[in-house]
Amino acid sequence: MRKYNRGMILPLLLCLLFSACSGTQREAGSNSPDIAEVHIQETSSKEESSAAEYSSFDRTDASSAAALPDYSGEPYLILDDNMPDFAEEDRTLEAFEYYSELDSLGRCGTAYANICRELMPTEEREAIGMVKPSGWQTKKYEFVDGKYLYNRCHLIGFQLAAENANEKNLITGTRYMNVDGMLPFENQVADYVKETDGHVLYRVTPVFFGENLLASGVEMEAFSVEDEGEEICFHVYVYNVQPGVEINYATGESRPAAEGPYESADGGKFNQGEYILNTNTKKFHLPSCDSAQDIKSENRASYTGNRSELTEQGYSPCQRCRP
């Protein structure tokens, strides 16, 4: 096996080099009964995916990423017609792994591997609690599965590449993103490799807006090599959210959602904050948000108070800083 090191992230818009992903997709693993279909074509014998589609995603364009639809009840969003974006020359039968260096804020970048038997674990997973990914906060909610809001989420799951406490492969992710969002796709890949001894190009890219320490979500791509995407072919964005919890993506701090079944126990004091308003677009931002700095003076206003009052006035949160 060789460690894969390009020195730079792969070219990003090469999906046209691939043959179209076709054929019926296999069902997700047994831990994910609610997500039975990822591939959106040829689903006559299965339930069609209820996930929305977003066909203009460009991770090189911040405005495109910022325009991703808000979470609306489904753990993931289908990107680019479910077509992954791998280079033709990467369709190899040789095992490789690549993990980006942490950036100046200690945040992970793209993790990329050619998943196969050679990479998969042969021993039990070891402890990873010593790693504190960017945005890490220890927070418990009674209504969250397992109580703890955050998990140390492997970008490339342990069952795929046997990576334990690799800080370049661990991000702060909600329990919901980890179990309901990412795990079903990981299970698909693991099951395929175990059953066929095949190879799957697999790449996960955390999406951070501005200088947020917590990723807003992860982009996941996979493509089975030997059968040219016949069995494994997906390209999705998984939301780093937790139903019933409001999250400050700049810091990782959280509180019970202001609306819905989980009312704040502090009388809304947690929700007091300072925001910058764009009175023209009716967006509100954190003072540190780059978009806030670009607001024209005649459309700019400062606001200190309760976030929910802003939404009642018709303002919506910036999708870049996620105030």
FIFILO-832160 format. One line per field, with one value per residue (C-alpha): residue in one letter; x, z, y. Coordinates in steps of 0.02 Angstrom, whole numbers, padded with zeros to 5 digits. Last residue first. Example, Ala and Ser with C-alpha at 12.3 -4.5 7.8 and 13.67 -1.06 7.14 Angstrom:
2
residu	s;a
east	00684;00615
up	00357;00390
north	-00053;-00225
***
This chain:
323
residu	p;r;c;r;q;c;p;s;y;g;q;e;t;l;e;s;r;n;g;t;y;s;a;r;n;e;s;k;i;d;q;a;s;d;c;s;p;l;h;f;k;k;t;n;t;n;l;i;y;e;g;q;n;f;k;g;g;d;a;s;e;y;p;g;e;a;a;p;r;s;e;g;t;a;y;n;i;e;v;g;p;q;v;n;y;v;y;v;h;f;c;i;e;e;g;e;d;e;v;s;f;a;e;m;e;v;g;s;a;l;l;n;e;g;f;f;v;p;t;v;r;y;l;v;h;g;d;t;e;k;v;y;d;a;v;q;n;e;f;p;l;m;g;d;v;n;m;y;r;t;g;t;i;l;n;k;e;n;a;n;e;a;a;l;q;f;g;i;l;h;c;r;n;y;l;y;k;g;d;v;f;e;y;k;k;t;q;w;g;s;p;k;v;m;g;i;a;e;r;e;e;t;p;m;l;e;r;c;i;n;a;y;a;t;g;c;r;g;l;s;d;l;e;s;y;y;e;f;a;e;l;t;r;d;e;e;a;f;d;p;m;n;d;d;l;i;l;y;p;e;g;s;y;d;p;l;a;a;a;s;s;a;d;t;r;d;f;s;s;y;e;a;a;s;s;e;e;k;s;s;t;e;q;i;h;v;e;a;i;d;p;s;n;s;g;a;e;r;q;t;g;s;c;a;s;f;l;l;c;l;l;l;p;l;i;m;g;r;n;y;k;r;m
east	-01267;-01232;-01075;-01100;-01284;-01329;-01480;-01652;-01738;-01928;-01960;-02004;-01833;-01752;-01853;-01792;-01612;-01642;-01550;-01414;-01431;-01316;-01373;-01304;-01404;-01346;-01169;-01158;-01135;-00966;-00903;-01057;-01014;-00845;-00934;-00850;-01002;-01110;-01238;-01420;-01507;-01653;-01575;-01593;-01587;-01426;-01410;-01255;-01283;-01243;-01317;-01456;-01509;-01436;-01552;-01704;-01787;-01641;-01729;-01742;-01891;-01870;-02031;-02018;-01949;-01797;-01696;-01599;-01428;-01261;-01080;-00973;-00879;-00919;-01048;-01163;-01285;-01472;-01531;-01697;-01642;-01451;-01358;-01200;-01291;-01230;-01194;-01204;-01115;-01150;-01097;-01075;-01148;-01127;-00998;-00871;-00887;-00706;-00692;-00841;-00869;-00893;-00918;-00964;-00973;-00978;-01082;-01084;-00910;-00876;-00731;-00810;-00681;-00780;-00894;-00824;-00870;-00789;-00731;-00754;-00682;-00703;-00641;-00707;-00608;-00674;-00657;-00838;-00935;-00818;-00793;-00980;-01023;-00895;-00953;-01137;-01097;-01002;-01153;-01271;-01147;-01135;-01307;-01408;-01263;-01129;-01238;-01365;-01232;-01168;-00996;-00831;-00701;-00578;-00469;-00321;-00319;-00285;-00340;-00396;-00384;-00430;-00474;-00655;-00720;-00634;-00738;-00656;-00706;-00705;-00827;-00776;-00953;-01053;-01222;-01192;-01347;-01320;-01462;-01503;-01662;-01574;-01452;-01266;-01127;-00939;-00880;-00761;-00761;-00597;-00560;-00506;-00412;-00374;-00540;-00485;-00466;-00426;-00535;-00522;-00399;-00397;-00455;-00487;-00351;-00299;-00479;-00515;-00555;-00461;-00439;-00471;-00486;-00515;-00477;-00475;-00478;-00342;-00375;-00215;-00266;-00242;-00147;-00253;-00268;-00229;-00245;-00203;-00237;-00196;-00337;-00343;-00477;-00376;-00322;-00501;-00513;-00652;-00803;-00949;-01116;-01271;-01359;-01234;-01267;-01398;-01439;-01421;-01499;-01676;-01784;-01765;-01581;-01552;-01522;-01343;-01316;-01161;-01077;-01112;-01056;-00893;-00851;-00720;-00843;-00958;-01136;-01255;-01369;-01446;-01566;-01683;-01680;-01837;-01744;-01857;-01924;-01858;-01902;-01933;-01775;-01687;-01604;-01588;-01440;-01446;-01584;-01635;-01610;-01729;-01666;-01488;-01398;-01430;-01320;-01383;-01468;-01376;-01394;-01479;-01388;-01310;-01174;-01131;-00956;-00833;-00730;-00876;-00844;-00684;-00725;-00613;-00437;-00360;-00305;-00120;00042;-00027;00008;-00068;00009;00060;00000
up	00681;00537;00475;00289;00281;00355;00469;00412;00454;00442;00604;00691;00637;00723;00882;00884;00894;01054;01080;01016;00839;00728;00562;00385;00230;00210;00257;00119;00184;00138;00317;00361;00224;00306;00468;00627;00684;00667;00531;00499;00330;00277;00104;00115;00304;00314;00500;00606;00763;00948;01060;01174;01137;01296;01392;01316;01481;01536;01518;01329;01258;01175;01087;00948;00954;01036;01004;01154;01166;01079;01077;00933;00920;00752;00713;00853;00863;00899;00960;00940;00784;00781;00634;00537;00372;00250;00072;-00056;-00205;-00237;-00344;-00275;-00370;-00555;-00522;-00649;-00605;-00548;-00474;-00358;-00340;-00180;-00132;00033;00064;00249;00350;00434;00500;00673;00701;00595;00516;00359;00321;00349;00237;00283;00130;00122;-00019;-00064;-00219;-00196;-00231;-00245;-00136;-00188;-00027;00095;-00022;-00051;00133;00183;00049;00094;00279;00255;00166;00306;00437;00372;00400;00530;00640;00625;00570;00707;00841;00794;00719;00781;00655;00651;00503;00518;00706;00674;00834;00751;00563;00512;00333;00300;00469;00551;00448;00328;00393;00567;00681;00858;00923;00981;01065;01202;01272;01181;01063;01098;01197;01365;01300;01343;01294;01285;01159;01014;00886;00809;00848;01025;01008;01172;01164;01015;01102;00994;00867;00870;00753;00569;00505;00320;00212;00116;00096;-00011;00003;-00115;-00001;00017;00169;00130;00260;00449;00554;00676;00646;00543;00435;00478;00346;00224;00237;00089;00081;-00057;-00112;-00292;-00403;-00492;-00547;-00492;-00670;-00719;-00588;-00460;-00447;-00388;-00482;-00372;-00492;-00442;-00255;-00159;00011;00177;00349;00289;00397;00315;00333;00244;00057;-00004;-00056;00052;-00049;-00210;-00135;-00077;-00252;-00261;-00182;-00331;-00305;-00448;-00450;-00278;-00250;-00103;-00004;-00010;-00092;-00195;-00111;-00196;-00347;-00461;-00402;-00569;-00535;-00371;-00299;-00111;-00061;00101;00222;00369;00416;00447;00567;00453;00318;00169;00020;-00141;-00285;-00445;-00605;-00674;-00636;-00799;-00861;-00781;-00859;-00838;-00650;-00669;-00572;-00420;-00471;-00328;-00170;-00163;-00118;-00200;-00059;-00064;00058;-00034;00000
north	01649;01526;01616;01582;01539;01708;01695;01754;01918;01934;02027;01864;01799;01947;01919;01739;01799;01895;02057;02169;02236;02335;02406;02406;02448;02629;02578;02449;02272;02196;02177;02075;01951;01918;01869;01932;02034;01877;01900;01944;01939;02048;02077;02267;02291;02193;02167;02141;02038;02046;01913;01859;01680;01609;01725;01639;01599;01490;01323;01339;01245;01076;01025;01153;01329;01404;01247;01185;01267;01252;01308;01244;01407;01488;01356;01414;01270;01264;01094;01002;00908;00897;00972;00938;00915;00783;00840;00700;00624;00440;00294;00120;-00028;00012;00147;00088;-00098;-00117;00057;00082;00270;00370;00552;00634;00822;00861;00983;01152;01115;01185;01305;01440;01553;01587;01440;01265;01118;00952;00852;00664;00559;00376;00286;00110;-00049;-00227;-00380;-00412;-00445;-00358;-00209;-00188;-00203;-00071;00051;00035;00044;00207;00280;00230;00295;00474;00550;00457;00402;00536;00680;00645;00622;00793;00812;00878;00822;00678;00624;00743;00712;00528;00441;00278;00252;00075;00127;00077;00018;00167;00286;00408;00579;00503;00593;00633;00639;00788;00808;00681;00596;00429;00471;00653;00691;00703;00831;00828;00948;00925;01054;01026;01166;01109;00927;00875;00710;00619;00528;00421;00253;00101;00012;-00177;-00264;-00316;-00148;-00114;-00039;-00195;-00252;-00099;00085;00199;00347;00534;00647;00831;00963;00962;01119;01174;01358;01379;01230;01047;00951;00853;00664;00549;00360;00237;00059;00014;-00047;00121;00240;00392;00432;00474;00610;00596;00713;00608;00610;00608;00727;00861;00850;00750;00825;00735;00713;00751;00865;01035;01078;01242;01240;01259;01440;01458;01321;01415;01581;01502;01441;01304;01181;01200;01138;01175;01022;01020;00875;00846;00685;00579;00437;00325;00170;00015;-00092;00057;00144;00154;00322;00415;00323;00341;00222;00138;00281;00256;00083;00142;00025;-00124;-00052;00048;-00034;-00067;00054;-00001;00033;00190;00316;00401;00364;00479;00617;00738;00730;00829;00986;00988;00960;00860;00948;00991;00905;00749;00630;00454;00334;00176;00000
***
